[in-house]
Amino acid sequence: MPRTLRIASLRSGGLVTNYACSSACAHCSYRSHPKRDKAYTTHDRAAANCRKVRQLGCRSMHIGGGEPFLNRTGLLDALEAAREEGMAIEYIETNSSWYRDHESAVALLQEVKQRGCTTLLISIDPYHNAYIPFAKVKGVMAACRTAGISIFPWLMEFYEEINALDDSKTHSLKEYADRYGEDYVATLGQRYSPSMSGRAITTYAPFMPAKPLREVLEQGRTMGQGLLTQTGHFHVDLYGSYLPPGFPGFSLAIEDLGDDLDMSRYPAFAALHDGGLPGFYDLARTRHGFEAGETYHHPRELLDIIARHLVTCAPEAFPDLRPLEYYTSACRPPSA
Ligand code: SF4
């Protein structure tokens, strides 16, 4: 008899409008970049996502991506959909790349405000500055002040470090290391504490000591706990998928939320939920020919390597390892 589990309640999360981005930040847990699928959420998809998570108790969400402002009409439609469904939008995340001039930015932000969103989370850190001139960030901040939109700066502690460089240009992490010290990128990881998934784990694994496979598996033994029970900081995306907190490459069909899940349809979730990283590893080793190396730097690194193996050798067997581009993306992290 198939086992059943259930995601019974949700508290706060994000609506992913798109995965394409104008940036390719080294810490991006979603592995967004300019060559990702250009698809953007529709009004109906955004409404259905809001309706479903609202049924499970979530009353407010943020909007993120990718870069949500890459599709102005789509973003305004998504805001309309959220409002129609009674879903408050706490803030929209943005990297500010869309900024052209003060007038057009204020006009767009006023349209955003008219649709009920009154705060922008504005990225302020060296990862983003490798792709986006700081002058654009300053421009969006100034436009927010004019339009009466609140600024949620993420994170102000980096403002002066970035502002010391030419704000009309981008500056690579190597430039930061040349200016502020060769351990800058490693220290940046400690200061920013990115979620260790996606490009962040690719970027930061080399800074960590290598450990024997057995030790890494043991470290990841509890990784699946809370996979189906955590209620905060989940995401629902433009493809109608639910992404549990901290696992951007794992997806459940949003229509299955709230009901008993047939875990035979979610083999990756089932293995990780039941057996943690050792269970996930055993599934890949015994049934899909995965051969582990001797050492890894972090349980998340091994999780990512195993998941990539599974979607490469048996993509149809793991419909819960999505979006596929998360694993198959050709975009490499920028050199540190
Ligand atoms: S962190 Fe944000 S701005 Fe950077 S690549 Fe990811 S989605 Fe784009």
Boltz pocket constraint, residues with backbone or C-beta under 6 A from the ligand:
constraints:
  - pocket:
      binder: B
      contacts: [[A, 19], [A, 21], [A, 22], [A, 23], [A, 24], [A, 25], [A, 27], [A, 28], [A, 29], [A, 30], [A, 31], [A, 32], [A, 33], [A, 65], [A, 66], [A, 67], [A, 95], [A, 123], [A, 128]]
      max_distance: 6.0
